[in-house]
Amino acid sequence: MTARVRASCLNNFVALIEELQGNPENLFIEAGIDYSQLDDEAYFFPYQSFIDLLELSAKSLKHPDIGLQLAMRQDQSILGPVAFLALSAHDVRSALISVGKFLYHFTPAISLTLKEGDNLPSYVCLDLVDVNSNDCRQAVEHAVACTLHIVHLLTEGKFKARAVHFRHSKIALDRQYQRVFNCPTLFNQKYDSIELDTDFLDIELSSHNPQLHGLVSNYLSMIEIDSNSTSKPNLLASKQARHLIQKLLPTGQLSRPVIAENMKLHERALHRKLQSEGYTFEALVDEVRITEAKKLLAHDAIPMSQIAGLLGYNEQSSFNRAFKRWFEMTPKKYLQSKPRG
């Protein structure tokens, strides 16, 4: 199965290409990436398409440092929920280990491992996994530069690499590597890695939050599908469906076929996936409606008819019947039973 990557890997890509006088939409089309879905946090596309996009951009715009340039315009937010692990970690070591453990939520195509030495330098090693490409140098340089840049931002500039190692030969100018890495850049090496003094791993992060770190770790562990699957970035079907239901409720366009189409599944396949996770489509819709109803009823100023519409009901009476089924009381009695502050 093809490894996929979060659309957030392209944060600021459009602005960069336009600044370089290129046409980002044409590049997306040529690389097979759906330009219209880039703002959707749930959109994943094949990592191979990201590799192709960077190579196409570098060649067509004659900028061999395109991967480096993109990395310097990005920060930890490209990682999605994994970013909170990095931000809330106690120190650089914890941040790198945590991100490496859960990086598949960004993409399973990249492996990040920390190799520590006692009195020797340590290495942050990055590998592209199961990539079927003869030329992925731009993607490799982007991954390494992005990692170094994010750690630099997390430590507020305290972190510095001893050297950066690439397995491939040099593709950009020396000054371009120096500007990005600010350290020696070595080519034709055994690993793609960042060499650092082990002491730098002990740098404490000012954004450290142990409670948040634990919560995010538990959340990411909970939505793991299969430790051997290359499709790890995809959330459980029930979570994807729940997110879509929440978005579509107020539009009046909510239906099983619409949800299945948005998830690129046949209706029967959606039914099987939900069933395997202990859900039916109807139960999920009810679950979302109950959650949203509680939120909306917490605001006394919203008319009951408007709440019914926001929950996808055409008639107030339909909402009342559903509400009584959920809470064994009418919305009016529910409001009367609410504690007053």
C-alpha positions as CSV (number, residue, x, y, z in Angstrom):
1,M,0.0,0.0,0.0
2,T,1.3,3.5,-0.9
3,A,2.5,5.6,2.0
4,R,0.6,8.8,2.3
5,V,1.5,12.2,3.8
6,R,-0.5,15.0,5.4
7,A,-1.3,17.9,3.1
8,S,0.3,20.2,5.8
9,C,3.7,19.1,4.3
10,L,2.9,21.7,1.7
11,N,2.4,24.6,4.1
12,N,3.7,27.8,2.4
13,F,4.5,25.9,-0.8
14,V,2.2,28.0,-2.9
15,A,3.6,31.3,-1.7
16,L,7.2,30.0,-2.4
17,I,6.4,28.9,-5.9
18,E,4.6,32.1,-6.7
19,E,7.5,34.1,-5.4
20,L,9.8,32.2,-7.7
21,Q,7.5,33.1,-10.6
22,G,6.1,29.6,-11.0
23,N,2.6,28.2,-11.4
24,P,1.8,26.0,-8.3
25,E,-1.5,24.7,-9.7
26,N,0.2,23.3,-12.8
27,L,2.8,21.6,-10.6
28,F,0.2,20.1,-8.4
29,I,-1.7,18.7,-11.4
30,E,1.5,17.2,-12.9
31,A,2.4,15.6,-9.6
32,G,-1.2,14.2,-9.1
33,I,-2.1,16.2,-6.0
34,D,-5.6,17.6,-5.6
35,Y,-5.1,21.3,-5.3
36,S,-8.6,21.9,-4.1
37,Q,-8.2,19.8,-0.9
38,L,-4.9,21.4,0.4
39,D,-6.7,23.3,3.2
40,D,-8.5,20.2,4.4
41,E,-6.6,18.9,7.5
42,A,-8.0,15.4,6.8
43,Y,-6.5,15.3,3.3
44,F,-3.6,12.8,2.7
45,F,-2.0,12.1,-0.6
46,P,0.8,9.7,-1.7
47,Y,4.2,10.7,-0.4
48,Q,5.5,9.7,-3.9
49,S,3.5,12.7,-5.2
50,F,5.3,15.0,-2.8
51,I,8.7,13.6,-4.0
52,D,7.6,14.2,-7.6
53,L,6.3,17.7,-6.8
54,L,9.6,18.8,-5.4
55,E,11.7,17.4,-8.2
56,L,9.4,18.9,-10.8
57,S,9.5,22.3,-9.1
58,A,13.3,22.2,-8.8
59,K,13.8,21.4,-12.5
60,S,11.1,23.6,-14.0
61,L,12.1,26.7,-11.9
62,K,15.8,25.9,-12.0
63,H,16.1,26.1,-8.2
64,P,18.0,23.0,-7.0
65,D,17.5,24.1,-3.4
66,I,13.7,24.1,-3.5
67,G,13.4,21.4,-0.8
68,L,15.7,23.5,1.5
69,Q,13.7,26.7,0.8
70,L,10.4,25.1,1.6
71,A,11.7,23.6,4.9
72,M,12.9,27.1,6.0
73,R,9.3,28.4,5.5
74,Q,7.8,25.8,7.7
75,D,7.6,24.9,11.3
76,Q,6.3,22.1,13.6
77,S,2.7,22.8,12.6
78,I,3.2,20.7,9.4
79,L,3.3,17.6,11.7
80,G,-0.4,17.9,12.6
81,P,-1.2,16.5,16.1
82,V,2.4,15.2,16.4
83,A,3.5,18.9,16.7
84,F,2.0,19.0,20.2
85,L,4.3,16.2,21.3
86,A,7.3,18.2,20.2
87,L,6.1,21.4,21.8
88,S,5.2,19.8,25.1
89,A,8.2,17.6,25.5
90,H,10.6,18.1,28.4
91,D,13.8,18.4,26.3
92,V,15.2,17.9,22.8
93,R,15.8,14.2,23.4
94,S,12.2,13.6,24.5
95,A,10.9,15.7,21.6
96,L,12.9,13.7,19.0
97,I,12.0,10.3,20.5
98,S,8.3,11.1,20.7
99,V,8.1,12.5,17.2
100,G,10.0,9.5,15.9
101,K,7.6,7.2,17.6
102,F,4.5,8.8,16.2
103,L,5.8,10.3,12.9
104,Y,3.6,7.9,11.0
105,H,0.6,10.2,11.8
106,F,2.4,12.7,9.5
107,T,3.6,10.0,7.1
108,P,4.9,6.5,7.4
109,A,7.3,7.2,4.5
110,I,9.8,8.9,6.8
111,S,11.6,7.1,9.7
112,L,13.3,9.3,12.3
113,T,15.6,7.7,14.9
114,L,18.0,9.1,17.5
115,K,21.4,7.4,17.8
116,E,23.1,8.5,21.0
117,G,26.8,8.2,21.8
118,D,28.4,8.6,25.2
119,N,31.5,10.6,24.6
120,L,30.9,10.6,20.8
121,P,28.5,12.8,18.7
122,S,24.9,11.7,18.5
123,Y,22.9,11.5,15.3
124,V,19.3,12.2,14.2
125,C,18.9,9.8,11.3
126,L,16.1,10.2,8.7
127,D,15.2,7.5,6.2
128,L,12.7,7.4,3.4
129,V,10.8,4.1,3.7
130,D,9.5,2.0,0.8
131,V,10.0,4.9,-1.7
132,N,10.0,3.8,-5.3
133,S,11.9,6.7,-6.8
134,N,15.2,6.9,-8.5
135,D,15.5,10.6,-7.5
136,C,14.2,11.7,-4.1
137,R,17.0,14.1,-3.2
138,Q,14.8,17.1,-2.8
139,A,12.5,15.2,-0.4
140,V,15.5,14.0,1.7
141,E,16.9,17.5,1.9
142,H,13.5,18.8,2.9
143,A,13.1,16.2,5.6
144,V,16.5,16.9,7.1
145,A,16.3,20.7,6.9
146,C,12.8,20.7,8.3
147,T,13.9,18.5,11.3
148,L,16.8,20.8,12.0
149,H,14.8,24.0,11.6
150,I,12.0,22.7,13.9
151,V,14.5,21.8,16.6
152,H,16.1,25.2,16.2
153,L,12.7,26.9,16.7
154,L,11.7,24.7,19.7
155,T,15.0,25.6,21.5
156,E,14.7,29.3,20.6
157,G,17.9,29.2,18.7
158,K,20.0,27.3,21.3
159,F,20.4,24.1,19.2
160,K,23.2,23.9,16.7
161,A,24.3,20.9,14.6
162,R,27.9,19.8,14.2
163,A,27.3,18.7,10.7
164,V,24.7,17.5,8.3
165,H,25.2,14.2,6.3
166,F,23.6,13.2,3.0
167,R,23.9,9.9,1.1
168,H,23.5,11.6,-2.2
169,S,25.9,14.0,-4.0
170,K,25.6,17.7,-3.8
171,I,22.7,19.2,-5.8
172,A,22.8,22.9,-4.7
173,L,25.4,25.5,-4.1
174,D,27.6,25.5,-1.0
175,R,26.3,28.8,0.2
176,Q,22.7,27.5,0.0
177,Y,23.5,24.7,2.3
178,Q,25.5,26.9,4.6
179,R,22.6,29.4,4.8
180,V,20.1,26.7,5.9
181,F,22.3,24.5,8.1
182,N,25.0,26.9,9.3
183,C,27.4,24.0,9.7
184,P,29.5,21.7,7.4
185,T,27.3,19.7,4.9
186,L,28.9,16.4,3.9
187,F,27.8,14.3,0.9
188,N,28.1,10.7,-0.2
189,Q,27.9,9.6,3.4
190,K,26.5,6.4,5.0
191,Y,23.4,8.0,6.4
192,D,21.1,11.0,5.9
193,S,21.5,12.5,9.3
194,I,22.1,15.5,11.6
195,E,25.3,15.2,13.7
196,L,25.1,16.9,17.1
197,D,26.8,17.2,20.4
198,T,25.0,14.8,22.8
199,D,24.7,17.7,25.4
200,F,22.3,19.5,23.1
201,L,19.8,16.7,23.7
202,D,19.5,17.9,27.3
203,I,18.3,21.4,26.3
204,E,15.0,22.0,28.1
205,L,12.0,23.4,26.1
206,S,10.2,26.4,27.5
207,S,7.0,25.1,26.1
208,H,7.2,21.9,28.2
209,N,3.8,20.7,29.4
210,P,3.8,17.2,30.9
211,Q,0.0,17.0,31.1
212,L,-0.4,17.9,27.4
213,H,2.4,15.5,26.4
214,G,0.7,12.6,28.2
215,L,-2.7,13.5,26.7
216,V,-1.4,13.7,23.1
217,S,0.6,10.5,23.5
218,N,-2.5,8.7,24.7
219,Y,-4.6,10.1,21.9
220,L,-2.1,9.2,19.1
221,S,-1.8,5.7,20.6
222,M,-5.6,5.3,20.6
223,I,-6.0,6.1,16.9
224,E,-3.2,3.7,15.8
225,I,-4.7,1.2,13.3
226,D,-2.0,-1.3,12.6
227,S,1.7,-1.1,13.6
228,N,2.6,-2.9,10.4
229,S,0.5,-0.9,8.0
230,T,1.7,1.8,5.7
231,S,-1.7,3.5,5.9
232,K,-1.2,4.7,9.4
233,P,-1.9,8.4,8.8
234,N,-5.6,7.5,8.1
235,L,-7.6,7.8,11.2
236,L,-10.1,5.1,12.2
237,A,-13.1,5.2,9.8
238,S,-15.4,6.1,12.6
239,K,-13.3,9.2,13.4
240,Q,-13.2,10.3,9.8
241,A,-16.9,9.8,9.5
242,R,-17.6,11.6,12.7
243,H,-15.6,14.6,11.5
244,L,-17.5,14.7,8.2
245,I,-20.9,14.3,9.9
246,Q,-20.1,17.3,12.2
247,K,-19.2,19.4,9.1
248,L,-22.3,18.4,7.1
249,L,-25.0,18.5,9.7
250,P,-25.9,22.2,9.3
251,T,-25.9,21.9,5.5
252,G,-28.8,19.5,5.1
253,Q,-26.7,17.4,2.8
254,L,-25.8,14.7,5.3
255,S,-26.4,11.1,4.1
256,R,-24.6,7.8,4.1
257,P,-23.8,8.1,0.3
258,V,-22.3,11.6,0.8
259,I,-20.1,10.5,3.7
260,A,-19.0,7.4,1.8
261,E,-18.1,9.5,-1.3
262,N,-16.1,12.0,0.8
263,M,-14.2,9.1,2.3
264,K,-13.7,7.6,-1.2
265,L,-15.5,4.4,-0.2
266,H,-18.4,2.4,-1.5
267,E,-21.4,2.5,0.9
268,R,-21.0,-1.2,1.7
269,A,-17.3,-0.7,2.4
270,L,-18.1,2.2,4.8
271,H,-20.7,0.0,6.5
272,R,-18.1,-2.8,7.0
273,K,-15.4,-0.5,8.3
274,L,-17.8,1.1,10.8
275,Q,-19.1,-2.3,11.9
276,S,-15.6,-3.6,12.5
277,E,-15.1,-0.6,14.9
278,G,-18.4,-1.3,16.7
279,Y,-20.5,1.4,15.0
280,T,-23.4,1.9,12.6
281,F,-23.7,5.0,10.5
282,E,-27.0,5.9,12.4
283,A,-25.3,5.5,15.8
284,L,-22.4,7.9,14.7
285,V,-24.9,10.5,13.5
286,D,-26.7,10.3,16.9
287,E,-23.5,10.5,18.8
288,V,-22.4,13.7,16.9
289,R,-25.9,15.2,17.3
290,I,-26.0,14.6,21.0
291,T,-22.6,16.2,21.5
292,E,-23.5,19.2,19.4
293,A,-26.9,19.5,21.0
294,K,-25.3,19.8,24.5
295,K,-23.0,22.5,23.2
296,L,-25.7,24.5,21.5
297,L,-28.1,24.2,24.5
298,A,-25.5,25.7,26.7
299,H,-26.1,29.0,25.0
300,D,-29.5,30.2,26.1
301,A,-29.6,32.9,23.4
302,I,-29.9,30.4,20.5
303,P,-33.6,29.7,19.5
304,M,-34.6,26.1,19.6
305,S,-35.7,26.2,16.0
306,Q,-32.2,27.3,15.0
307,I,-30.6,24.5,17.1
308,A,-32.8,22.0,15.3
309,G,-31.6,23.4,11.9
310,L,-27.9,23.3,12.9
311,L,-28.4,19.6,13.9
312,G,-29.8,18.9,10.4
313,Y,-33.5,18.7,11.2
314,N,-36.0,20.3,8.8
315,E,-38.7,20.4,11.5
316,Q,-38.7,21.2,15.2
317,S,-40.9,18.2,15.9
318,S,-38.3,15.8,14.4
319,F,-35.7,17.3,16.7
320,N,-38.0,17.1,19.7
321,R,-38.7,13.4,19.1
322,A,-34.9,12.6,18.7
323,F,-34.1,14.6,21.8
324,K,-36.6,12.7,23.9
325,R,-35.1,9.4,22.6
326,W,-31.6,10.6,23.6
327,F,-32.3,12.1,27.0
328,E,-35.8,10.7,27.9
329,M,-37.0,14.3,28.3
330,T,-38.0,17.2,26.0
331,P,-35.5,20.0,25.2
332,K,-37.5,22.3,27.4
333,K,-37.3,20.1,30.4
334,Y,-33.6,19.6,29.7
335,L,-33.0,23.3,29.9
336,Q,-35.1,23.6,33.1
337,S,-32.9,20.9,34.7
338,K,-29.7,22.7,33.9
339,P,-28.0,24.1,37.0
340,R,-27.9,27.9,36.9
341,G,-24.6,29.6,37.6
